[in-house]
Amino acid sequence: MVMEIRLGDVVRLKEQHPCGSYQWQVVRVGADIGIRCLKCHHRVFLSRSVFERRVTRIISRGE
């Protein structure tokens, strides 16, 4: 089943970012998912399948 992902969602990932944060905001939705670290604002693009495996929970919903 496909996870419902919207722009602006804040998610928690399994692995910690080198800056120390676990929280990311979704900035692009499509075949690839663009996410931005909420602590250092680093942007990363992940394929949808990799993104869905790494997400542990959705902290807040976007628009």
N, C-alpha and C positions, 0 to 999 in steps of 0.2 A: 504494500500500500504506500502511496506517495504522501510524504509529509506536507502539510499545508504551510507554506512559507510566504510571508508578505514583506514588502518594503517596510523598514523601520522596526522590525522585530528585534528584540534583544535576546540573544541565546547564550547558553553556557556550554562550552566545549569540554571534552574529556581532558585534553592536554593543556597545560598552562603555557601562555605566551612568554617569551623570554623577559618581557617587561614585568611579569608577575600577575597579569590579569587573566581571568577566565571568561570575561564577558565581551561579546562581540555584537555589533549591530549590522543587520542585513541592509546593504546599499544597492544590490543588483540581484534580480531574480530572472532566471532563464535556464538554459542548459547548464550554465555555470552559475554559481552563487557567489556574489561579491560580499565580503564582510569587512568591517572596520573595527579594530581594537578600540574599546572605549577608554583605555588609559593612555596609550601612546599614539592613537589614530593611524596606525599602520594598516594598509589595505591588502587583502589577500583574496585571490579567486580560487575556488574549489569546485570540482565537478559536483553535481547534485548528489551522486551516490556516496562520495567521500564525505560531503557535508552532513548527510543524514546519518552516517555511521558515527561521526564525531560529536554530534549534538547530544547532550544529556538531558536538557530541558529548555523550554522557552520561558524566559523570565517575564517578558512583557510583550504584548502585541502591538504592531504598528497600525497604521491607518487602515 
